[in-house]
Amino acid sequence: MSREYDEKAKDYFPRVSQISSVIFSAQKNKCDNELFNSIIIELVLKITMLEKNNNNFSFNWSKVSLKKLTISNCDLSYARLVGVEIVDSKFIGVNMNKINFKNATLTNNDFTFENLSYANLRNTNLSNSKFVGSFLDNADLSVADLQNADLFKATLTDANIKGANFTNANLDSAELTGVKMIRY
């Protein structure tokens, strides 16, 4: 609609937010439905793209709670998902460079091999999440801001955390095998 009626785009933004919120809230009861989850993922991508391309649109992610998603082969770099809750999910081939997940709840997620370089993860709950790399490819948290983040029982095996800020982060029971360049 905003492409067709550019001059009235601002009038549609509240409706987009309302409809999106209703669809997101229904995901809790349908989290095992693959078709519905694909619609949820597509909606997340559309809203983040709308936010990136239009300074007049901002979505309140802090009221969004999603689970059991498989998000793959997409670009969420520079997205502002402040306060979102995404749990028990898997990210595959997702570019999250410079993403803003501040104050988010991202527990029990699999970020194996993912790029979260320069991500804002301040005050984010990443408990029981995996950031695993290998000899050839790393989960990339380089220069990420993890200040006050909760990494309780998180796995950072062979992750690239060069230059990441872990000030006051909770690393209790976290697995840090093979990580290099740790700076607390």
Buried (B, 14 or more C-beta within 10 A) or exposed (E): EBEEEEEEBEEEBEEBBEEBBEEBEBBEEBBEBEEBBEBBBEBBBEBBEBBBEEEEBBBEBBEBBBBBBEBEEBBBBBBBBBBBBBBBBBBBEBBBBBBBBBBBBBBBBBBBBBBBBBBBBBBBBBBBBBBBBEEEBBBBBBBBBBBBBBBBBBBBBBBBBBEBBBEEBBBEEBBBEBBEEEEE
